[in-house]
Every structure is written in structure tokens, then in C-alpha cells.
Amino acid sequence: MGWIIREMDKKDDPIPLGAFRIMSVFRDKRDKYGTVDYHFYREDKDGNWSSKAGYKGDILEHGKEPEDNSKHYIDYNTDRRYYYVIKLKKGDKCCGGI
């Protein structure tokens, strides 16, 4: 794929140049169809966070603190996980120095 994803200890940990942060949330409880779910948020270049509403493709803006603005994911657990994502440059081998 050419992308590297690394889990972070804290949301504000430093990340490599060219990388961006993502946050994941999970719903442990099964819905009426018997499935569990997850959702990802992305930190944009301006420091705000956004997400895409699944198959609809609508971009949702969440401001500077996505944890406080994710009310439509109220039934998701509070265990937020943070990662950084970076695209490998042509010729790079996974994962040296990143």
C-alpha cells in the first residue's frame, strides 16, 4: 500500500514531517443487526479534526477537540486510540527510521 500507521501514546506526541494524526473509536455493543462498529477521525492541516460519514461521503467537521464533538457516536466507548499515518516515498522500504 505504501502507507505506515503507528500507534501513539498521547494525541499530542510529535509525529514525523509529512505525517498526519488519526483517532479511532469503537462500539463494543452489537447493534440490531448483530455487528460492532468503528470510526476514524483525521487531524487536518489546520489542526482541526474531521471525519467521513461512512458510505455517504459527507465530511463532518469536529473542531480542535474531536473527543468533545463526537456526540453522534455517543454509544461508542471512550477508549480513544491515536495513530500517525505517513506515506512512504518511492524507493523507501518499510519502516526504517519512522
Secondary structure, 3 states (H helix, E strand, C coil): CCEEEEEECCCCCCCCCCCEEEEEEEECCCCCCCCCEEEEEEECCCCCEEEECHHHCCEEEEECCHHHHCHHHCCCCCCCEEEEEEECCCCCCCCCCC
